[in-house]
Amino acid sequence: MAGAAEAARAVILTVDDDPGVSRAVARDLRRRYGGAYRVVRAESGESALDALRELRLRGGLVAVILADYRMPQMNGIEFLEQALDVYPGARRVLLTAYADTSAAIDAINVVDLDHYLLKPWDPPEEKLYPVVDGLLETWRPTDRRPVAITKVVGSRWSARSSGVREFLARNEVPYRWYSSDEPEGRQLLCAAGQDGLRLPLVITPDGTALVEPDDQDLAARVGLATTPSARFYDLAIIGGGPAGLGAAVYGASEGLRTVLVERSATGGQAGQSSRIENYLGFPDGVSGAQLTDRARRQAAKFGAEVLTAREVTGLEINGASRVVRFSDGATVAAHSVILATGVSYRQLEAPGVAELTGCGVFYGSALTEAAACQGHDVYIVGGANSAGQAALYLARGAKSVTILVRGPSLSASMSYYLVQQVKATPTISVRTNTVVEAAHGTRQLEQLTLRDTVTGETELVDAQWMFVFIGAAPLTDWLEGTVLRDRRGFILTGPDLTADGRPPPDWELDRPPYHLETNVPGVFVAGDARAESAKRVASAVGEGAMAVMLVHRYLEQS
Ligand SMILES: Cc1cc2nc3c(=O)[nH]c(=O)nc-3n(C[C@H](O)[C@H](O)[C@H](O)COP(=O)(O)OP(=O)(O)OC[C@H]3O[C@@H](n4cnc5c(N)ncnc54)[C@H](O)[C@@H]3O)c2cc1C
């Protein structure tokens, strides 16, 4: 259960343009939830959005939003779409008349609707309360965070400042950003006894000031779980991307004591995608953040333990137990392990790029930086789908977006539907046969030297923003000596290990490794980290589920 003090300040918001109906909904809600929640009512989408924005600034929590569909100016779906940006974690309900049911069904994907409720809802005991009870139940476990908001004082040009923002945003920790050169930021620095030379300063909801905190310290201080509650599990999953989350949902739901360890934030690469359009069941696309939020809640609902900001740096085999070692030396053991560590962005090797990373140069963090790019010229390096998605997302606010592609065309590396969208966006231009030769700037990115790979000519362009998407590599060196990998570091499994007709070295069982099993019995791989994997969200999730099925088979025999 959420703490009483916290729940007391969480809001249930209802918006209906008919004053009589609006009062009736609020009355029914107060009757049942008034003791634990604050019921706020509004009579238009605009005034409800104002209320939500004000609550957000004050660090308030919003549990459920109920909106009438038929409202003048802004209808319920339009309102919920905007409310999603302010409170993505709040549960969303559309109130509709029977005649509008089809609009409500359409809204399920557009605004990620949790429920639609037909009017009238009398008696509320039968029609309204069971729905709201269920929504509050699913809201509580994910939003059990201090009400007072975390404050971050930083500079746009400090790499760690953007790292902290990214970390908090991807873990859905509400925070407020203060620039260190604005009065409010200076006041907070002063209150913490800081001169602003070391940034960011993070002030946690309980008032603790942290200077340049690392992810683990930050996670623990803002209420994210970082320590396992038990010493031994049936299944330990390393990596919290789609494969790891998929495995956690299936593992925990099928009764395995499951712990998932994620070094940064759950969601993995998919969590950084502004819109995934080819995942089954989401015909209008779904943002990586929404998909992650749903998967994380689903895993938690079934009892999986999710640890954040803990990097795994070792795997040891100790008889039947598989011991997972964290970077700080602590360990957790399990009967079986699923490696779901995916891939990480490849670094752009050109002079100046490493020094300016976080200060105008970013790897895949287009979502958190998008607001700051408004009205600016943006460069995107790379020609694959991730680059195309980022270009489309950033083009909404940027003055111009230039995609730099090493090859002669986009179509060789990007899906057809994205190429069409890129072509149809007037503010996006594509420069083919072009590479970044160098990045220049003192405190921040100021210019780029671009080279034409055909003519060899170079050009110096002004640039404040560069986002790099040039492929990815698995970071699996920590498995050296334990788990077999191919020459690029991808993990070998099943048939790949027995291609020559012989079992892998030191394999002691009288069966060959299962399809997703490594050369270590009981250690499986799912998703992008596996050699020859499909590199798609759907296949990662599918392999997570399949790996759990093989874990069961392994446990039954051992
Ligand atoms: C911007 C972008 C857009 C994309 N869009 C699409 C799309 O539209 N459709 C599609 O099908 N695919 C898309 N993809 C590809 C898709 O996201 C990946 O195939 C998918 O995320 C792979 O899932 P995964 O769980 O195997 O690995 P990842 O998503 O890479 O997750 C791995 C996780 O493991 C963690 N980890 C790694 N090492 C450790 C360690 N040692 N200890 C603890 N944790 C660790 C990482 O922090 C990460 O969170 C996109 C990728 C990107 C980058």
The ligand as an SDF file (V2000), in Angstrom:
LIG
                    3D

 53 58  0  0  0  0  0  0  0  0999 V2000
   16.2510    4.6160  -30.9920 C   0  0  0  0  0  0  0  0  0  0  0  0
   15.8690    3.2030  -31.3100 C   0  0  0  0  0  0  0  0  0  0  0  0
   14.6700    2.9290  -31.9570 C   0  0  0  0  0  0  0  0  0  0  0  0
   14.2980    1.6060  -32.2130 C   0  0  0  0  0  0  0  0  0  0  0  0
   13.0920    1.3860  -32.8340 N   0  0  0  0  0  0  0  0  0  0  0  0
   12.6740    0.1240  -33.0610 C   0  0  0  0  0  0  0  0  0  0  0  0
   11.3950   -0.1140  -33.6500 C   0  0  0  0  0  0  0  0  0  0  0  0
   10.6780    0.8130  -34.0100 O   0  0  0  0  0  0  0  0  0  0  0  0
   11.0110   -1.4090  -33.8030 N   0  0  0  0  0  0  0  0  0  0  0  0
   11.7900   -2.4760  -33.4200 C   0  0  0  0  0  0  0  0  0  0  0  0
   11.3540   -3.6210  -33.5600 O   0  0  0  0  0  0  0  0  0  0  0  0
   13.0110   -2.2630  -32.8650 N   0  0  0  0  0  0  0  0  0  0  0  0
   13.4640   -0.9940  -32.6770 C   0  0  0  0  0  0  0  0  0  0  0  0
   14.7050   -0.7810  -32.1350 N   0  0  0  0  0  0  0  0  0  0  0  0
   15.5050   -1.9590  -31.7540 C   0  0  0  0  0  0  0  0  0  0  0  0
   15.0140   -2.5050  -30.4210 C   0  0  0  0  0  0  0  0  0  0  0  0
   14.8470   -1.4480  -29.5060 O   0  0  0  0  0  0  0  0  0  0  0  0
   15.9720   -3.5360  -29.8710 C   0  0  0  0  0  0  0  0  0  0  0  0
   16.0480   -4.6160  -30.7690 O   0  0  0  0  0  0  0  0  0  0  0  0
   15.5110   -4.0680  -28.5060 C   0  0  0  0  0  0  0  0  0  0  0  0
   15.4510   -3.0150  -27.5630 O   0  0  0  0  0  0  0  0  0  0  0  0
   16.4570   -5.1490  -27.9830 C   0  0  0  0  0  0  0  0  0  0  0  0
   16.0590   -5.5100  -26.7110 O   0  0  0  0  0  0  0  0  0  0  0  0
   17.0600   -6.1990  -25.6610 P   0  0  0  0  0  0  0  0  0  0  0  0
   16.3010   -6.3330  -24.4000 O   0  0  0  0  0  0  0  0  0  0  0  0
   17.6610   -7.4020  -26.2820 O   0  0  0  0  0  0  0  0  0  0  0  0
   18.2680   -5.1890  -25.4770 O   0  0  0  0  0  0  0  0  0  0  0  0
   18.3490   -3.6590  -25.0590 P   0  0  0  0  0  0  0  0  0  0  0  0
   17.1130   -2.9380  -25.4630 O   0  0  0  0  0  0  0  0  0  0  0  0
   19.6500   -3.1930  -25.6000 O   0  0  0  0  0  0  0  0  0  0  0  0
   18.3980   -3.6920  -23.4700 O   0  0  0  0  0  0  0  0  0  0  0  0
   19.5080   -4.1980  -22.7900 C   0  0  0  0  0  0  0  0  0  0  0  0
   19.5120   -3.6580  -21.3710 C   0  0  0  0  0  0  0  0  0  0  0  0
   20.5220   -4.3120  -20.6260 O   0  0  0  0  0  0  0  0  0  0  0  0
   21.1920   -3.3740  -19.7870 C   0  0  0  0  0  0  0  0  0  0  0  0
   22.5230   -3.8760  -19.5200 N   0  0  0  0  0  0  0  0  0  0  0  0
   23.5410   -4.0680  -20.4110 C   0  0  0  0  0  0  0  0  0  0  0  0
   24.6230   -4.5620  -19.8030 N   0  0  0  0  0  0  0  0  0  0  0  0
   24.2990   -4.6870  -18.4900 C   0  0  0  0  0  0  0  0  0  0  0  0
   25.0270   -5.1480  -17.3460 C   0  0  0  0  0  0  0  0  0  0  0  0
   26.2870   -5.5880  -17.4430 N   0  0  0  0  0  0  0  0  0  0  0  0
   24.4080   -5.1360  -16.1380 N   0  0  0  0  0  0  0  0  0  0  0  0
   23.1120   -4.7090  -16.0260 C   0  0  0  0  0  0  0  0  0  0  0  0
   22.3930   -4.2570  -17.0860 N   0  0  0  0  0  0  0  0  0  0  0  0
   22.9700   -4.2600  -18.3040 C   0  0  0  0  0  0  0  0  0  0  0  0
   21.1980   -2.0960  -20.6270 C   0  0  0  0  0  0  0  0  0  0  0  0
   21.3500   -0.9400  -19.8110 O   0  0  0  0  0  0  0  0  0  0  0  0
   19.8210   -2.1640  -21.3010 C   0  0  0  0  0  0  0  0  0  0  0  0
   18.8300   -1.5180  -20.5380 O   0  0  0  0  0  0  0  0  0  0  0  0
   15.1250    0.5280  -31.8650 C   0  0  0  0  0  0  0  0  0  0  0  0
   16.3610    0.7950  -31.2340 C   0  0  0  0  0  0  0  0  0  0  0  0
   16.7360    2.1080  -30.9720 C   0  0  0  0  0  0  0  0  0  0  0  0
   18.0550    2.3810  -30.3130 C   0  0  0  0  0  0  0  0  0  0  0  0
  1  2  1  0
  2  3  1  0
  2 52  2  0
  3  4  2  0
  4  5  1  0
  4 50  1  0
  5  6  2  0
  6  7  1  0
  6 13  1  0
  7  8  2  0
  7  9  1  0
  9 10  1  0
 10 11  2  0
 10 12  1  0
 12 13  2  0
 13 14  1  0
 14 15  1  0
 14 50  1  0
 15 16  1  0
 16 17  1  0
 16 18  1  0
 18 19  1  0
 18 20  1  0
 20 21  1  0
 20 22  1  0
 22 23  1  0
 23 24  1  0
 24 25  2  0
 24 26  1  0
 24 27  1  0
 27 28  1  0
 28 29  2  0
 28 30  1  0
 28 31  1  0
 31 32  1  0
 32 33  1  0
 33 34  1  0
 33 48  1  0
 34 35  1  0
 35 36  1  0
 35 46  1  0
 36 37  1  0
 36 45  1  0
 37 38  2  0
 38 39  1  0
 39 40  1  0
 39 45  2  0
 40 41  1  0
 40 42  2  0
 42 43  1  0
 43 44  2  0
 44 45  1  0
 46 47  1  0
 46 48  1  0
 48 49  1  0
 50 51  2  0
 51 52  1  0
 52 53  1  0
M  END
$$$$
